[in-house]
């Protein structure tokens, strides 16, 4: 397993490496301490199996380096990988709006740097396994917005949340929502469902309207109630 860690703080890199050695006995690390290093690493082969990238690296133009990484590693799905190589954001902020923003870019995880080492390890394991990791506090914040508008608990109509979702979404939209909950970017949702990316975007827009949510994070909260 090849893991890219991009951060301008040496202590962060070494601390993350120390914990992530538990992922696999043969784990290999590549590092980037500058935006230039990051771009170079993302143009090398073999590509990393997973990338953990600081959102606020010196010299960064907003989150353009995150977009570049998502595109570079997502494109690797063309080599036969069914989901590309996931990108996880490391950040010193736990601002829900920042989390929503990068999730909308297609990252598969957002780990605050204040997280305990075991949380970081388990978050990376979740993402590698095909899931998406969002800090609990961000999920609570999104749930506080979603719950009043979508009635997440069972209502007077006797329907479960899953049954209620089925009344406002088509079967195909539910399929899209399930893949969104697994951290799939639009390109891979399209591939797995054998539809175009444009159609995926149309389904997502319809899902957001039907669930009265504004973004992928809030849709993800609703998706948690779908079950398998």
C-alpha positions, 0 to 999 in steps of 0.5 A: 500500500502506497500512502501520500501525506502532504503537509508543511509541518514535519511533526504532522507527517511523522505523527501520521506515518507512525500511526498509519504503519498499522494499516499494512506491514508493507505500507510505503509512504511518499511525502510532500511539504510544498504545493510543488512537491504535491503536484510532482507526487501526483504525476509520478507512478505508481500513484498513491493508493490513498492521499492525505492532504493538508487543506491549508498548505503554504502557497495554496490557491484556496483549495485548487490543490485539493481539486487537482488531487481529486482529478489526478487520483480519480482519473486513475479509475481509468486504469481499471480501479473501480473507484479511483484512489481516494483523497482525504483532507487533513485540516486544522479547522472543523468548520462545517462549511469548509467540510461541506465545500471539500466534500462537494469537490469529491474528497472521501474524507475530512480529518481534523488534525486534532483527532486522536491517532486511533480516529485517524487510523480508523478514518483512513481504513474506512475510506480505503474500504470504500466509505466516506469519513466525516467528523461526528460534529459535522454530521451532527451539524448537518443533521440539525439542518436536515431533520426539521425539513425531512422528518428523519424519525418515523412519523404519524404516517407509520412509515420508516425513514427508508420507506419515506425516502422511497416516496420522494426519490426514484429507485435510480435516485436512491441508487445514486444516494447510496453511492454518494454515501460510500464516497463515490465522486460523480464520475464513479457513480456514473460508471457503476450505474452505467449512466453519464456524469450529466445524468448523475448531476441531474439526479443529485439536483433532484435528490437535494430538492426532494430532501430539502438539503443544500449539499452532499454532506446534508444528503449524506445524513439522509443517506445514513438512514437507507440501510443496505 
